């Protein structure tokens, strides 16, 4: 028996933006944590595909303590914070199921993936430009790294957003 309200059936799933944002938050919290970043740097081979990918997962690194850093904790964490916020905004703004020519799970999957690629690139760009020691070269390089991170990990966010309401 389905649960209904005045407008019809109530979905037991959350919104695509909500579940995708939760997945992004968990991914950033786990793989950007100082423990994971330290492990990836010390126990993986950057010249092997698996080691390179495990190090790439640590791209949105965040710190618990900003001592000894110019700009403090916020400057160190800006990229990770922006990644989660921009992911939420872009997942909300890119509702593929509403604008797709053929609505369905495939368009929703690619919409979630594209949102994470864009969020990674923009977070990298803004993270450098708004942080201490801003430079255009550094911003462009970090934006490229962020887009690469989003491209290679965005499938996690895209899968999490499947089945949610647009």
N, C-alpha and C positions, 0 to 999 in steps of 0.2 A: 504494500500500500504506500503510495507516494505521499509525502508531506506537501501540503498546498497552503497557499495564502490567498488573498483576494485576487491577485493577478494571475494565479496559476501555480504550477509546480515550482517548488523551491529547490534549487540545485544544492546538492550536498558538497559541492566543490566551491572553493573560493574563486576570486577573480584571477584571471591570468596575470594581471599586474601584481596582485598580492602574493601569489605563490611564487612567481618569478623573482620578486624582490626578496622574499624570504630565502629562496635558494641562493641569491647573490649575497645576502648578508651572511649566511652560513659559510659559503665558499670563501668570502673575504675574511671572515672571522677565523676560520680554521687554517687556510693556506697562507694567510697574511700574518699569522701570529708569529711572535718572535721565536717560539719553540720550533715551529715548522720551518721557518726561514733558516734558522741555525742548523737544523737537521739537513735540509736540502743543500745548503752550502758546504757542509762538512762531510756528507755521506753519498753524494751523487757525483757522477762523472759528467762534466759539461760537454764533453766530446761524444757522448753516447746519446741516442735519441731519447731514451727513457730518462736519463739524468737531466738532459736539457729541458724536457717537458716538466719534470718535477720542479726544476728551478723556475720555469716560466710561471707555474702556479703561484709562486711566491711574489709575483709582481706587485700586487697591491699591499705590500708590507706595511704594517703599522707597529707603533711602539707603545709600550706601557709607560716608559719613563723617557722624558725628553732632555735629561741632563747632559750637558756638554754639546748640545746642538743649537745652532743658530736658528731662532724662530720657535724653539720649544716643541711641545708635543703636537700642537695643531699643525704646524708646518710639516712634520713627519707623517702625520695621519691624514693630511688633506686629500691625497690621492685615493686612499681607501674610502674615506667619507664621501667624496664626490662620486666615486664609482657606484656606491649603493644608491645615493640620491638620484643620480642621473639614470640609473637602471630603472628605478621606480617611475620616474617621469617619462622615460621613453617607452616603457612597457605600457603605460597608460595612454600615451599619445599615438602609439602605433597599433591600434586594434585591427589586426589583419582580417579577422573574421567578419568585420563590418564593411571593409572597403575592398576586399579581395574579389576578383572576378569569379573565382570558384572558391567559396568559403569552405573551410574544412581544417582538419588537423595539420596538413602540410603547410598551409599558408600561416597558420598560427605558430607553428614551429619556427619557420623562417623569420617571422616577425620578432619573436623572442630572441632569436640568435642575432639578428640585425641590431636590435636594441642594445644588446650587450657589447657588440663590436663598437657601436657608436659611443656608448657610455665609457668604454675603456679608452678610446682615442680622445674624447673630450676631457675625461678626468685627468689623463696624462698631460694634456695641453694646459688646462687650467691649474693643475697642481703645481706645475713649474712656474707659470706666469704669476700666480697669486702667492707663491712661496718666496722665501728669501733667496737672493741671488738669481733672480729671474733673467733668462736669456732666451732669445727667439730660437737659437739652435738647439738648446736643451729642451725647450718646449716641443719643437717639432720631432726631435728624436724620441722623447718620452711619449708623445702622441702616437708615433709609429709603433713603439713597444706596447702601448696600451691597446691599440687596435689589433695587434698580433695576439696579445693575451685574450682579448675578447673573441677573436676568430677561433682560436684553438680551445677555448673553454666555454664559449657561448652555448654549446650544445647542452650543457648542464642546465642552464637557465631556460633554454628553449624547451627542454623536456619537462622541466618543472611547471612551466606555464601552460602545457597542454591540458586540455580538459577544463580549464577555468573559463569563467564567463569573460567575454571581452569587455 
